[in-house]
Amino acid sequence: MIERTQTRTPLARALAALEAPALVAVPLAMVALSLADVPASAGLSLFVALLAIALQLVGYEASRPALRQLMPTAVLAAVAAAGRVLFAPLPDVKPVSAVAIVAGAALGRRSGFAVGALAALVSNFFFGQGPWTPWQMYAWGLVGYVAGLLAEKSLLDRAPVLYGWGFLSAIVYGLVLNGYHVLGYVHPLTLPAVVATCVASLPLDVTHGLATVAFLAAIWLPWGRAIRRVVAKYGL
């Protein structure tokens, strides 16, 4: 799978070059700020996350995707958000990661990020907005973005890689949200406190991972075929 949008301007090319560094900068900032014991670590790391999200979305818009390219992304984001609300009674059984992975694989890494990020934002109008929203947007956006990168190398055609990333994506999501929690609410911030937080969330993250694998098993082939038909038909 290749990225379908075209970078037609110097600004778009510059933003495209900054995509991956911006995403990597978020966990690096979280770790560096916590190790340096900066008092405003939570706020500063949130600022970095917001910048990374804005850069991804602005970069997507700057690449000037046509309306027919935006529609599949918007539809999948809406489906992911609706699925999260539908499965709300089942803790950590969320289809968002699976839908973001399908979007990244079928439509490209930028669409994968947009689907994950927008699904988190929209569904939180039901669950409640708060300082956790940008972290969920970043984490689920990252899930879709990495899926797009893997698909560009044709790695997701291999079931172990597909389902492996499906499971691992939930662990990554959990680590990002755990990082937000410990930076904002754990004082003093110590290694035992960080480990305890991660251990406490591990059963929930594993449940999320297994659910993501199950959702991928259900939607990967039929949704993938349908999206590829749309991509081929309209030249996306």
Buried (B, 14 or more C-beta within 10 A) or exposed (E): BEBBBEBEEEEBBEBBEBBEEBBEBBBEBBEBBBEEEBEEBBBBBBEBBBBBBEBBBEBBBBBEBEEEBBBBBBBBBBBBBBBBEEBEEEEBBBBBBBBBBBBBBBBBBBBBBBBBBBBBBBBBEEBEEEEBBBBBBBBBBBBBBBBBBBBBEEBBEEEEBBBBBBBBBBBBBBBBBBBBBBBBEBEEBEEEEBEEBBEEBEEBBBBBBBBBBBBBBEBBEEBBEBBBEBBEEEEB
